[in-house]
């Protein structure tokens, strides 16, 4: 019953992955499942170890770097106030380093200038650089005189 030992190893590695979230133990658990299938077919210990090593190497060399890149990339869909960053807005009340009012996507937002030395007049178009709480930090689309 070597296949059962491989299944126990896969379960233990799966629990370790659940506790650490490193993607290493999960891939090793998958390799142990491959070795369990090989053992279930009736191939000897050397074949099981080769299958385990090949599956583990493939997972750690091919799958893990790809998965880590996917996890590190920014989400494609921005939600909430994050979706406003990069949008164009119109100044409704003069924007300074401390206060102002803009209109973004039909909504009025409090605003302040990204560059503290700027005073952005009413009617100017601005880009939303970031959102801090309920305040949009903006920069004019065209440099002011």
N, CA, C and O atoms as a GROMACS GRO file, in nm:
protein
  580
    1UNK      N    1   0.081  -0.120   0.000
    1UNK     CA    2   0.000   0.000   0.000
    1UNK      C    3   0.086   0.127   0.000
    1UNK      O    4   0.062   0.217   0.080
    2UNK      N    5   0.185   0.136  -0.088
    2UNK     CA    6   0.265   0.259  -0.092
    2UNK      C    7   0.183   0.379  -0.141
    2UNK      O    8   0.214   0.493  -0.105
    3UNK      N    9   0.080   0.356  -0.220
    3UNK     CA   10  -0.002   0.467  -0.269
    3UNK      C   11  -0.069   0.539  -0.153
    3UNK      O   12  -0.089   0.661  -0.158
    4UNK      N   13  -0.103   0.464  -0.047
    4UNK     CA   14  -0.167   0.525   0.070
    4UNK      C   15  -0.068   0.617   0.144
    4UNK      O   16  -0.106   0.723   0.192
    5UNK      N   17   0.057   0.574   0.150
    5UNK     CA   18   0.160   0.657   0.214
    5UNK      C   19   0.178   0.788   0.136
    5UNK      O   20   0.195   0.894   0.196
    6UNK      N   21   0.174   0.779   0.004
    6UNK     CA   22   0.185   0.900  -0.078
    6UNK      C   23   0.064   0.991  -0.056
    6UNK      O   24   0.078   1.113  -0.053
    7UNK      N   25  -0.055   0.932  -0.041
    7UNK     CA   26  -0.174   1.013  -0.014
    7UNK      C   27  -0.164   1.083   0.121
    7UNK      O   28  -0.203   1.200   0.133
    8UNK      N   29  -0.112   1.013   0.221
    8UNK     CA   30  -0.092   1.076   0.352
    8UNK      C   31   0.009   1.191   0.341
    8UNK      O   32  -0.010   1.298   0.400
    9UNK      N   33   0.115   1.168   0.266
    9UNK     CA   34   0.214   1.274   0.246
    9UNK      C   35   0.152   1.394   0.174
    9UNK      O   36   0.180   1.509   0.209
   10UNK      N   37   0.068   1.367   0.075
   10UNK     CA   38   0.001   1.475   0.003
   10UNK      C   39  -0.090   1.553   0.096
   10UNK      O   40  -0.094   1.676   0.090
   11UNK      N   41  -0.163   1.483   0.183
   11UNK     CA   42  -0.252   1.551   0.278
   11UNK      C   43  -0.172   1.637   0.375
   11UNK      O   44  -0.209   1.751   0.402
   12UNK      N   45  -0.061   1.583   0.427
   12UNK     CA   46   0.023   1.659   0.520
   12UNK      C   47   0.082   1.782   0.451
   12UNK      O   48   0.086   1.890   0.511
   13UNK      N   49   0.127   1.767   0.327
   13UNK     CA   50   0.181   1.881   0.253
   13UNK      C   51   0.072   1.983   0.221
   13UNK      O   52   0.097   2.104   0.221
   14UNK      N   53  -0.049   1.934   0.195
   14UNK     CA   54  -0.161   2.025   0.171
   14UNK      C   55  -0.193   2.108   0.294
   14UNK      O   56  -0.220   2.228   0.283
   15UNK      N   57  -0.190   2.046   0.411
   15UNK     CA   58  -0.212   2.120   0.536
   15UNK      C   59  -0.101   2.222   0.557
   15UNK      O   60  -0.128   2.335   0.597
   16UNK      N   61   0.023   2.183   0.530
   16UNK     CA   62   0.135   2.276   0.544
   16UNK      C   63   0.118   2.395   0.449
   16UNK      O   64   0.148   2.509   0.486
   17UNK      N   65   0.070   2.371   0.328
   17UNK     CA   66   0.046   2.480   0.234
   17UNK      C   67  -0.063   2.572   0.285
   17UNK      O   68  -0.052   2.694   0.275
   18UNK      N   69  -0.167   2.514   0.340
   18UNK     CA   70  -0.278   2.593   0.395
   18UNK      C   71  -0.228   2.685   0.506
   18UNK      O   72  -0.275   2.798   0.518
   19UNK      N   73  -0.134   2.638   0.585
   19UNK     CA   74  -0.084   2.717   0.697
   19UNK      C   75   0.020   2.821   0.656
   19UNK      O   76   0.032   2.925   0.721
   20UNK      N   77   0.096   2.795   0.548
   20UNK     CA   78   0.204   2.886   0.509
   20UNK      C   79   0.172   2.972   0.387
   20UNK      O   80   0.224   3.084   0.377
   21UNK      N   81   0.089   2.924   0.296
   21UNK     CA   82   0.054   2.996   0.173
   21UNK      C   83   0.176   3.038   0.092
   21UNK      O   84   0.183   3.152   0.044
   22UNK      N   85   0.272   2.946   0.076
   22UNK     CA   86   0.393   2.976   0.000
   22UNK      C   87   0.392   2.920  -0.142
   22UNK      O   88   0.480   2.954  -0.221
   23UNK      N   89   0.297   2.838  -0.175
   23UNK     CA   90   0.284   2.768  -0.303
   23UNK      C   91   0.384   2.654  -0.317
   23UNK      O   92   0.376   2.578  -0.414
   24UNK      N   93   0.476   2.639  -0.225
   24UNK     CA   94   0.574   2.531  -0.234
   24UNK      C   95   0.512   2.400  -0.189
   24UNK      O   96   0.516   2.300  -0.261
   25UNK      N   97   0.455   2.399  -0.069
   25UNK     CA   98   0.400   2.276  -0.016
   25UNK      C   99   0.283   2.225  -0.099
   25UNK      O  100   0.263   2.104  -0.112
   26UNK      N  101   0.204   2.316  -0.156
   26UNK     CA  102   0.093   2.275  -0.242
   26UNK      C  103   0.141   2.204  -0.367
   26UNK      O  104   0.082   2.104  -0.409
   27UNK      N  105   0.247   2.254  -0.426
   27UNK     CA  106   0.303   2.189  -0.545
   27UNK      C  107   0.365   2.055  -0.509
   27UNK      O  108   0.356   1.959  -0.587
   28UNK      N  109   0.427   2.047  -0.392
   28UNK     CA  110   0.481   1.918  -0.347
   28UNK      C  111   0.367   1.820  -0.317
   28UNK      O  112   0.382   1.700  -0.339
   29UNK      N  113   0.255   1.871  -0.267
   29UNK     CA  114   0.138   1.784  -0.244
   29UNK      C  115   0.087   1.729  -0.377
   29UNK      O  116   0.049   1.612  -0.386
   30UNK      N  117   0.085   1.813  -0.480
   30UNK     CA  118   0.046   1.766  -0.612
   30UNK      C  119   0.142   1.660  -0.665
   30UNK      O  120   0.100   1.562  -0.727
   31UNK      N  121   0.271   1.680  -0.641
   31UNK     CA  122   0.370   1.581  -0.683
   31UNK      C  123   0.351   1.450  -0.608
   31UNK      O  124   0.369   1.342  -0.665
   32UNK      N  125   0.314   1.458  -0.480
   32UNK     CA  126   0.288   1.337  -0.403
   32UNK      C  127   0.165   1.264  -0.458
   32UNK      O  128   0.160   1.141  -0.456
   33UNK      N  129   0.067   1.338  -0.506
   33UNK     CA  130  -0.050   1.274  -0.568
   33UNK      C  131  -0.010   1.203  -0.697
   33UNK      O  132  -0.061   1.094  -0.726
   34UNK      N  133   0.079   1.262  -0.773
   34UNK     CA  134   0.128   1.196  -0.895
   34UNK      C  135   0.199   1.067  -0.857
   34UNK      O  136   0.180   0.963  -0.920
   35UNK      N  137   0.281   1.073  -0.753
   35UNK     CA  138   0.351   0.952  -0.707
   35UNK      C  139   0.252   0.848  -0.657
   35UNK      O  140   0.275   0.728  -0.674
   36UNK      N  141   0.142   0.890  -0.595
   36UNK     CA  142   0.040   0.796  -0.548
   36UNK      C  143  -0.026   0.725  -0.666
   36UNK      O  144  -0.052   0.605  -0.659
   37UNK      N  145  -0.051   0.798  -0.774
   37UNK     CA  146  -0.109   0.736  -0.894
   37UNK      C  147  -0.011   0.636  -0.953
   37UNK      O  148  -0.049   0.526  -0.992
   38UNK      N  149   0.116   0.675  -0.960
   38UNK     CA  150   0.218   0.584  -1.012
   38UNK      C  151   0.227   0.459  -0.926
   38UNK      O  152   0.240   0.348  -0.979
   39UNK      N  153   0.221   0.475  -0.795
   39UNK     CA  154   0.224   0.360  -0.705
   39UNK      C  155   0.100   0.274  -0.722
   39UNK      O  156   0.107   0.151  -0.716
   40UNK      N  157  -0.014   0.338  -0.743
   40UNK     CA  158  -0.139   0.265  -0.764
   40UNK      C  159  -0.138   0.182  -0.890
   40UNK      O  160  -0.201   0.076  -0.896
   41UNK      N  161  -0.066   0.228  -0.991
   41UNK     CA  162  -0.054   0.152  -1.116
   41UNK      C  163   0.031   0.028  -1.095
   41UNK      O  164   0.016  -0.072  -1.166
   42UNK      N  165   0.120   0.034  -0.997
   42UNK     CA  166   0.202  -0.082  -0.968
   42UNK      C  167   0.349  -0.063  -1.000
   42UNK      O  168   0.425  -0.160  -0.998
   43UNK      N  169   0.391   0.057  -1.028
   43UNK     CA  170   0.532   0.084  -1.056
   43UNK      C  171   0.607   0.087  -0.923
   43UNK      O  172   0.553   0.130  -0.822
   44UNK      N  173   0.730   0.043  -0.924
   44UNK     CA  174   0.810   0.029  -0.802
   44UNK      C  175   0.852   0.162  -0.739
   44UNK      O  176   0.820   0.270  -0.790
   45UNK      N  177   0.923   0.151  -0.628
   45UNK     CA  178   0.962   0.268  -0.549
   45UNK      C  179   1.048   0.364  -0.629
   45UNK      O  180   1.031   0.486  -0.617
   46UNK      N  181   1.142   0.313  -0.710
   46UNK     CA  182   1.227   0.401  -0.789
   46UNK      C  183   1.142   0.483  -0.887
   46UNK      O  184   1.166   0.603  -0.903
   47UNK      N  185   1.046   0.422  -0.952
   47UNK     CA  186   0.957   0.493  -1.044
   47UNK      C  187   0.872   0.596  -0.972
   47UNK      O  188   0.845   0.704  -1.026
   48UNK      N  189   0.829   0.563  -0.851
   48UNK     CA  190   0.750   0.658  -0.772
   48UNK      C  191   0.833   0.781  -0.735
   48UNK      O  192   0.786   0.894  -0.744
   49UNK      N  193   0.957   0.757  -0.694
   49UNK     CA  194   1.045   0.868  -0.658
   49UNK      C  195   1.078   0.955  -0.779
   49UNK      O  196   1.084   1.078  -0.768
   50UNK      N  197   1.097   0.891  -0.894
   50UNK     CA  198   1.124   0.968  -1.017
   50UNK      C  199   1.001   1.051  -1.054
   50UNK      O  200   1.014   1.168  -1.092
   51UNK      N  201   0.883   0.992  -1.044
   51UNK     CA  202   0.760   1.065  -1.075
   51UNK      C  203   0.741   1.182  -0.979
   51UNK      O  204   0.704   1.292  -1.020
   52UNK      N  205   0.767   1.157  -0.850
   52UNK     CA  206   0.756   1.264  -0.750
   52UNK      C  207   0.854   1.377  -0.782
   52UNK      O  208   0.817   1.494  -0.781
   53UNK      N  209   0.979   1.340  -0.808
   53UNK     CA  210   1.082   1.441  -0.836
   53UNK      C  211   1.050   1.520  -0.963
   53UNK      O  212   1.068   1.642  -0.966
   54UNK      N  213   1.005   1.452  -1.066
   54UNK     CA  214   0.973   1.520  -1.193
   54UNK      C  215   0.855   1.615  -1.175
   54UNK      O  216   0.858   1.729  -1.223
   55UNK      N  217   0.750   1.570  -1.107
   55UNK     CA  218   0.633   1.654  -1.086
   55UNK      C  219   0.668   1.773  -0.996
   55UNK      O  220   0.623   1.885  -1.021
   56UNK      N  221   0.747   1.749  -0.892
   56UNK     CA  222   0.786   1.858  -0.802
   56UNK      C  223   0.873   1.960  -0.876
   56UNK      O  224   0.853   2.080  -0.861
   57UNK      N  225   0.968   1.912  -0.955
   57UNK     CA  226   1.055   2.004  -1.030
   57UNK      C  227   0.974   2.085  -1.130
   57UNK      O  228   0.994   2.206  -1.144
   58UNK      N  229   0.883   2.019  -1.201
   58UNK     CA  230   0.799   2.091  -1.297
   58UNK      C  231   0.715   2.197  -1.227
   58UNK      O  232   0.702   2.309  -1.276
   59UNK      N  233   0.659   2.162  -1.114
   59UNK     CA  234   0.577   2.258  -1.041
   59UNK      C  235   0.657   2.376  -0.989
   59UNK      O  236   0.616   2.491  -1.003
   60UNK      N  237   0.771   2.347  -0.930
   60UNK     CA  238   0.851   2.453  -0.870
   60UNK      C  239   0.922   2.540  -0.972
   60UNK      O  240   0.945   2.659  -0.948
   61UNK      N  241   0.957   2.482  -1.086
   61UNK     CA  242   1.030   2.558  -1.188
   61UNK      C  243   0.936   2.628  -1.286
   61UNK      O  244   0.967   2.738  -1.333
   62UNK      N  245   0.823   2.566  -1.319
   62UNK     CA  246   0.734   2.623  -1.420
   62UNK      C  247   0.611   2.691  -1.357
   62UNK      O  248   0.584   2.808  -1.386
   63UNK      N  249   0.539   2.620  -1.274
   63UNK     CA  250   0.411   2.670  -1.223
   63UNK      C  251   0.428   2.781  -1.120
   63UNK      O  252   0.361   2.884  -1.128
   64UNK      N  253   0.517   2.763  -1.022
   64UNK     CA  254   0.529   2.859  -0.912
   64UNK      C  255   0.569   2.999  -0.960
   64UNK      O  256   0.504   3.095  -0.918
   65UNK      N  257   0.671   3.016  -1.045
   65UNK     CA  258   0.704   3.152  -1.090
   65UNK      C  259   0.589   3.218  -1.164
   65UNK      O  260   0.565   3.338  -1.148
   66UNK      N  261   0.518   3.142  -1.246
   66UNK     CA  262   0.402   3.198  -1.318
   66UNK      C  263   0.294   3.241  -1.220
   66UNK      O  264   0.238   3.350  -1.234
   67UNK      N  265   0.265   3.158  -1.121
   67UNK     CA  266   0.163   3.191  -1.022
   67UNK      C  267   0.203   3.314  -0.940
   67UNK      O  268   0.119   3.399  -0.911
   68UNK      N  269   0.328   3.324  -0.901
   68UNK     CA  270   0.374   3.439  -0.824
   68UNK      C  271   0.364   3.568  -0.906
   68UNK      O  272   0.328   3.672  -0.851
   69UNK      N  273   0.395   3.561  -1.035
   69UNK     CA  274   0.380   3.679  -1.122
   69UNK      C  275   0.235   3.722  -1.130
   69UNK      O  276   0.205   3.841  -1.125
   70UNK      N  277   0.144   3.626  -1.142
   70UNK     CA  278   0.003   3.658  -1.150
   70UNK      C  279  -0.049   3.720  -1.021
   70UNK      O  280  -0.131   3.812  -1.023
   71UNK      N  281   0.000   3.670  -0.909
   71UNK     CA  282  -0.045   3.722  -0.780
   71UNK      C  283   0.012   3.862  -0.754
   71UNK      O  284  -0.052   3.942  -0.686
   72UNK      N  285   0.128   3.892  -0.807
   72UNK     CA  286   0.191   4.021  -0.784
   72UNK      C  287   0.137   4.131  -0.874
   72UNK      O  288   0.151   4.249  -0.842
   73UNK      N  289   0.076   4.095  -0.985
   73UNK     CA  290   0.027   4.197  -1.078
   73UNK      C  291  -0.097   4.266  -1.021
   73UNK      O  292  -0.173   4.206  -0.945
   74UNK      N  293  -0.115   4.390  -1.060
   74UNK     CA  294  -0.229   4.468  -1.013
   74UNK      C  295  -0.359   4.412  -1.071
   74UNK      O  296  -0.359   4.360  -1.182
   75UNK      N  297  -0.466   4.421  -0.997
   75UNK     CA  298  -0.593   4.373  -1.050
   75UNK      C  299  -0.636   4.455  -1.172
   75UNK      O  300  -0.609   4.575  -1.180
   76UNK      N  301  -0.702   4.390  -1.266
   76UNK     CA  302  -0.746   4.457  -1.387
   76UNK      C  303  -0.864   4.550  -1.363
   76UNK      O  304  -0.880   4.650  -1.433
   77UNK      N  305  -0.945   4.518  -1.264
   77UNK     CA  306  -1.064   4.598  -1.236
   77UNK      C  307  -1.042   4.674  -1.106
   77UNK      O  308  -1.016   4.614  -1.002
   78UNK      N  309  -1.052   4.805  -1.113
   78UNK     CA  310  -1.042   4.887  -0.993
   78UNK      C  311  -1.183   4.920  -0.948
   78UNK      O  312  -1.271   4.948  -1.029
   79UNK      N  313  -1.203   4.917  -0.817
   79UNK     CA  314  -1.336   4.941  -0.761
   79UNK      C  315  -1.332   5.057  -0.664
   79UNK      O  316  -1.226   5.095  -0.615
   80UNK      N  317  -1.449   5.112  -0.635
   80UNK     CA  318  -1.461   5.217  -0.535
   80UNK      C  319  -1.383   5.341  -0.575
   80UNK      O  320  -1.377   5.377  -0.692
   81UNK      N  321  -1.324   5.404  -0.475
   81UNK     CA  322  -1.252   5.528  -0.501
   81UNK      C  323  -1.125   5.504  -0.584
   81UNK      O  324  -1.078   5.596  -0.650
   82UNK      N  325  -1.070   5.382  -0.580
   82UNK     CA  326  -0.953   5.352  -0.663
   82UNK      C  327  -0.983   5.368  -0.811
   82UNK      O  328  -0.893   5.398  -0.890
   83UNK      N  329  -1.108   5.348  -0.850
   83UNK     CA  330  -1.146   5.360  -0.991
   83UNK      C  331  -1.140   5.505  -1.038
   83UNK      O  332  -1.139   5.530  -1.159
   84UNK      N  333  -1.138   5.601  -0.945
   84UNK     CA  334  -1.136   5.742  -0.984
   84UNK      C  335  -0.996   5.791  -1.017
   84UNK      O  336  -0.980   5.892  -1.085
   85UNK      N  337  -0.894   5.720  -0.970
   85UNK     CA  338  -0.756   5.761  -0.996
   85UNK      C  339  -0.729   5.754  -1.147
   85UNK      O  340  -0.755   5.652  -1.212
   86UNK      N  341  -0.678   5.865  -1.201
   86UNK     CA  342  -0.650   5.873  -1.343
   86UNK      C  343  -0.763   5.936  -1.423
   86UNK      O  344  -0.746   5.965  -1.541
   87UNK      N  345  -0.877   5.958  -1.361
   87UNK     CA  346  -0.991   6.019  -1.432
   87UNK      C  347  -0.971   6.170  -1.444
   87UNK      O  348  -0.895   6.232  -1.370
   88UNK      N  349  -1.042   6.226  -1.541
   88UNK     CA  350  -1.042   6.370  -1.561
   88UNK      C  351  -1.158   6.429  -1.482
   88UNK      O  352  -1.264   6.369  -1.472
   89UNK      N  353  -1.135   6.547  -1.426
   89UNK     CA  354  -1.239   6.615  -1.347
   89UNK      C  355  -1.238   6.764  -1.381
   89UNK      O  356  -1.143   6.815  -1.440
   90UNK      N  357  -1.345   6.832  -1.343
   90UNK     CA  358  -1.356   6.976  -1.365
   90UNK      C  359  -1.364   7.045  -1.229
   90UNK      O  360  -1.433   7.000  -1.138
   91UNK      N  361  -1.291   7.155  -1.217
   91UNK     CA  362  -1.288   7.230  -1.092
   91UNK      C  363  -1.417   7.311  -1.080
   91UNK      O  364  -1.453   7.388  -1.169
   92UNK      N  365  -1.488   7.292  -0.968
   92UNK     CA  366  -1.612   7.364  -0.941
   92UNK      C  367  -1.588   7.480  -0.843
   92UNK      O  368  -1.658   7.582  -0.847
   93UNK      N  369  -1.489   7.465  -0.757
   93UNK     CA  370  -1.450   7.569  -0.661
   93UNK      C  371  -1.298   7.567  -0.658
   93UNK      O  372  -1.238   7.460  -0.654
   94UNK      N  373  -1.236   7.682  -0.659
   94UNK     CA  374  -1.090   7.694  -0.665
   94UNK      C  375  -1.021   7.590  -0.576
   94UNK      O  376  -1.056   7.571  -0.460
   95UNK      N  377  -0.920   7.523  -0.635
   95UNK     CA  378  -0.848   7.418  -0.563
   95UNK      C  379  -0.711   7.471  -0.524
   95UNK      O  380  -0.635   7.521  -0.607
   96UNK      N  381  -0.680   7.458  -0.394
   96UNK     CA  382  -0.550   7.498  -0.342
   96UNK      C  383  -0.487   7.377  -0.274
   96UNK      O  384  -0.534   7.264  -0.288
   97UNK      N  385  -0.380   7.403  -0.200
   97UNK     CA  386  -0.311   7.294  -0.130
   97UNK      C  387  -0.394   7.237  -0.016
   97UNK      O  388  -0.366   7.128   0.033
   98UNK      N  389  -0.496   7.311   0.028
   98UNK     CA  390  -0.573   7.266   0.144
   98UNK      C  391  -0.719   7.237   0.116
   98UNK      O  392  -0.780   7.158   0.189
   99UNK      N  393  -0.777   7.298   0.014
   99UNK     CA  394  -0.920   7.278  -0.010
   99UNK      C  395  -0.958   7.306  -0.155
   99UNK      O  396  -0.879   7.360  -0.233
  100UNK      N  397  -1.080   7.268  -0.190
  100UNK     CA  398  -1.134   7.290  -0.322
  100UNK      C  399  -1.247   7.191  -0.347
  100UNK      O  400  -1.277   7.105  -0.264
  101UNK      N  401  -1.310   7.205  -0.464
  101UNK     CA  402  -1.421   7.117  -0.500
  101UNK      C  403  -1.413   7.087  -0.649
  101UNK      O  404  -1.394   7.177  -0.731
  102UNK      N  405  -1.427   6.960  -0.683
  102UNK     CA  406  -1.422   6.918  -0.823
  102UNK      C  407  -1.542   6.830  -0.854
  102UNK      O  408  -1.612   6.782  -0.764
  103UNK      N  409  -1.564   6.809  -0.983
  103UNK     CA  410  -1.671   6.722  -1.029
  103UNK      C  411  -1.608   6.606  -1.106
  103UNK      O  412  -1.547   6.626  -1.211
  104UNK      N  413  -1.623   6.484  -1.050
  104UNK     CA  414  -1.569   6.363  -1.114
  104UNK      C  415  -1.686   6.273  -1.148
  104UNK      O  416  -1.764   6.237  -1.060
  105UNK      N  417  -1.700   6.238  -1.273
  105UNK     CA  418  -1.806   6.147  -1.317
  105UNK      C  419  -1.942   6.186  -1.263
  105UNK      O  420  -2.020   6.101  -1.222
  106UNK      N  421  -1.970   6.317  -1.263
  106UNK     CA  422  -2.100   6.365  -1.219
  106UNK      C  423  -2.115   6.382  -1.069
  106UNK      O  424  -2.222   6.421  -1.023
  107UNK      N  425  -2.012   6.353  -0.991
  107UNK     CA  426  -2.019   6.365  -0.846
  107UNK      C  427  -1.925   6.474  -0.798
  107UNK      O  428  -1.815   6.491  -0.852
  108UNK      N  429  -1.968   6.548  -0.696
  108UNK     CA  430  -1.883   6.651  -0.636
  108UNK      C  431  -1.792   6.587  -0.532
  108UNK      O  432  -1.838   6.510  -0.447
  109UNK      N  433  -1.663   6.621  -0.539
  109UNK     CA  434  -1.564   6.568  -0.445
  109UNK      C  435  -1.482   6.684  -0.390
  109UNK      O  436  -1.451   6.779  -0.462
  110UNK      N  437  -1.448   6.676  -0.262
  110UNK     CA  438  -1.353   6.772  -0.208
  110UNK      C  439  -1.218   6.740  -0.271
  110UNK      O  440  -1.189   6.625  -0.305
  111UNK      N  441  -1.135   6.842  -0.285
  111UNK     CA  442  -1.008   6.821  -0.355
  111UNK      C  443  -0.901   6.911  -0.296
  111UNK      O  444  -0.929   7.011  -0.230
  112UNK      N  445  -0.778   6.872  -0.323
  112UNK     CA  446  -0.662   6.956  -0.293
  112UNK      C  447  -0.562   6.936  -0.405
  112UNK      O  448  -0.563   6.835  -0.475
  113UNK      N  449  -0.474   7.035  -0.422
  113UNK     CA  450  -0.377   7.031  -0.529
  113UNK      C  451  -0.262   6.938  -0.494
  113UNK      O  452  -0.215   6.936  -0.380
  114UNK      N  453  -0.217   6.861  -0.592
  114UNK     CA  454  -0.103   6.773  -0.576
  114UNK      C  455   0.023   6.854  -0.550
  114UNK      O  456   0.104   6.822  -0.463
  115UNK      N  457   0.039   6.960  -0.627
  115UNK     CA  458   0.150   7.053  -0.609
  115UNK      C  459   0.100   7.164  -0.518
  115UNK      O  460   0.011   7.240  -0.556
  116UNK      N  461   0.156   7.175  -0.398
  116UNK     CA  462   0.106   7.268  -0.298
  116UNK      C  463   0.120   7.414  -0.338
  116UNK      O  464   0.057   7.501  -0.278
  117UNK      N  465   0.202   7.443  -0.438
  117UNK     CA  466   0.221   7.582  -0.480
  117UNK      C  467   0.116   7.626  -0.582
  117UNK      O  468   0.109   7.744  -0.615
  118UNK      N  469   0.036   7.533  -0.633
  118UNK     CA  470  -0.062   7.566  -0.736
  118UNK      C  471  -0.195   7.610  -0.677
  118UNK      O  472  -0.239   7.563  -0.572
  119UNK      N  473  -0.259   7.704  -0.749
  119UNK     CA  474  -0.398   7.741  -0.724
  119UNK      C  475  -0.469   7.717  -0.856
  119UNK      O  476  -0.439   7.783  -0.956
  120UNK      N  477  -0.563   7.622  -0.857
  120UNK     CA  478  -0.629   7.582  -0.982
  120UNK      C  479  -0.765   7.651  -0.987
  120UNK      O  480  -0.848   7.633  -0.898
  121UNK      N  481  -0.789   7.732  -1.093
  121UNK     CA  482  -0.913   7.811  -1.100
  121UNK      C  483  -1.035   7.727  -1.138
  121UNK      O  484  -1.024   7.614  -1.186
  122UNK      N  485  -1.151   7.787  -1.115
  122UNK     CA  486  -1.279   7.726  -1.151
  122UNK      C  487  -1.282   7.703  -1.302
  122UNK      O  488  -1.239   7.788  -1.379
  123UNK      N  489  -1.334   7.588  -1.343
  123UNK     CA  490  -1.347   7.554  -1.484
  123UNK      C  491  -1.228   7.481  -1.542
  123UNK      O  492  -1.237   7.428  -1.653
  124UNK      N  493  -1.116   7.478  -1.471
  124UNK     CA  494  -0.997   7.408  -1.522
  124UNK      C  495  -1.020   7.257  -1.517
  124UNK      O  496  -1.092   7.206  -1.432
  125UNK      N  497  -0.956   7.187  -1.611
  125UNK     CA  498  -0.962   7.041  -1.612
  125UNK      C  499  -0.840   6.988  -1.537
  125UNK      O  500  -0.728   7.036  -1.554
  126UNK      N  501  -0.865   6.887  -1.454
  126UNK     CA  502  -0.759   6.829  -1.372
  126UNK      C  503  -0.762   6.678  -1.385
  126UNK      O  504  -0.863   6.619  -1.424
  127UNK      N  505  -0.649   6.616  -1.352
  127UNK     CA  506  -0.640   6.470  -1.343
  127UNK      C  507  -0.637   6.431  -1.196
  127UNK      O  508  -0.570   6.496  -1.116
  128UNK      N  509  -0.708   6.326  -1.163
  128UNK     CA  510  -0.708   6.276  -1.025
  128UNK      C  511  -0.583   6.189  -1.009
  128UNK      O  512  -0.570   6.085  -1.074
  129UNK      N  513  -0.493   6.232  -0.922
  129UNK     CA  514  -0.367   6.160  -0.901
  129UNK      C  515  -0.383   6.050  -0.796
  129UNK      O  516  -0.325   5.942  -0.811
  130UNK      N  517  -0.460   6.077  -0.692
  130UNK     CA  518  -0.485   5.978  -0.588
  130UNK      C  519  -0.607   6.021  -0.507
  130UNK      O  520  -0.654   6.135  -0.519
  131UNK      N  521  -0.657   5.930  -0.426
  131UNK     CA  522  -0.769   5.958  -0.336
  131UNK      C  523  -0.719   5.936  -0.195
  131UNK      O  524  -0.668   5.829  -0.162
  132UNK      N  525  -0.734   6.038  -0.111
  132UNK     CA  526  -0.698   6.028   0.030
  132UNK      C  527  -0.824   6.046   0.112
  132UNK      O  528  -0.870   6.158   0.132
  133UNK      N  529  -0.879   5.935   0.158
  133UNK     CA  530  -1.005   5.941   0.231
  133UNK      C  531  -1.116   5.986   0.138
  133UNK      O  532  -1.148   5.917   0.041
  134UNK      N  533  -1.176   6.103   0.167
  134UNK     CA  534  -1.282   6.157   0.082
  134UNK      C  535  -1.233   6.277   0.001
  134UNK      O  536  -1.313   6.356  -0.048
  135UNK      N  537  -1.102   6.291  -0.012
  135UNK     CA  538  -1.044   6.404  -0.084
  135UNK      C  539  -0.964   6.355  -0.204
  135UNK      O  540  -0.881   6.265  -0.193
  136UNK      N  541  -0.992   6.416  -0.318
  136UNK     CA  542  -0.918   6.383  -0.439
  136UNK      C  543  -0.796   6.475  -0.447
  136UNK      O  544  -0.808   6.596  -0.429
  137UNK      N  545  -0.681   6.416  -0.474
  137UNK     CA  546  -0.559   6.494  -0.495
  137UNK      C  547  -0.544   6.509  -0.645
  137UNK      O  548  -0.533   6.409  -0.718
  138UNK      N  549  -0.542   6.634  -0.693
  138UNK     CA  550  -0.550   6.659  -0.837
  138UNK      C  551  -0.433   6.742  -0.887
  138UNK      O  552  -0.365   6.810  -0.812
  139UNK      N  553  -0.413   6.733  -1.019
  139UNK     CA  554  -0.310   6.809  -1.088
  139UNK      C  555  -0.371   6.860  -1.218
  139UNK      O  556  -0.443   6.786  -1.286
  140UNK      N  557  -0.344   6.986  -1.254
  140UNK     CA  558  -0.407   7.040  -1.377
  140UNK      C  559  -0.359   6.966  -1.503
  140UNK      O  560  -0.244   6.925  -1.513
  141UNK      N  561  -0.451   6.951  -1.598
  141UNK     CA  562  -0.418   6.885  -1.724
  141UNK      C  563  -0.323   6.972  -1.805
  141UNK      O  564  -0.238   6.919  -1.877
  142UNK      N  565  -0.336   7.101  -1.796
  142UNK     CA  566  -0.246   7.195  -1.864
  142UNK      C  567  -0.182   7.281  -1.758
  142UNK      O  568  -0.248   7.325  -1.664
  143UNK      N  569  -0.054   7.307  -1.774
  143UNK     CA  570   0.017   7.388  -1.676
  143UNK      C  571  -0.040   7.529  -1.673
  143UNK      O  572  -0.060   7.591  -1.777
  144UNK      N  573  -0.064   7.578  -1.554
  144UNK     CA  574  -0.124   7.710  -1.538
  144UNK      C  575  -0.016   7.818  -1.547
  144UNK      O  576   0.100   7.792  -1.514
  145UNK      N  577  -0.052   7.940  -1.593
  145UNK     CA  578   0.046   8.049  -1.602
  145UNK      C  579   0.088   8.099  -1.466
  145UNK      O  580   0.170   8.191  -1.457
   0.00000   0.00000   0.00000
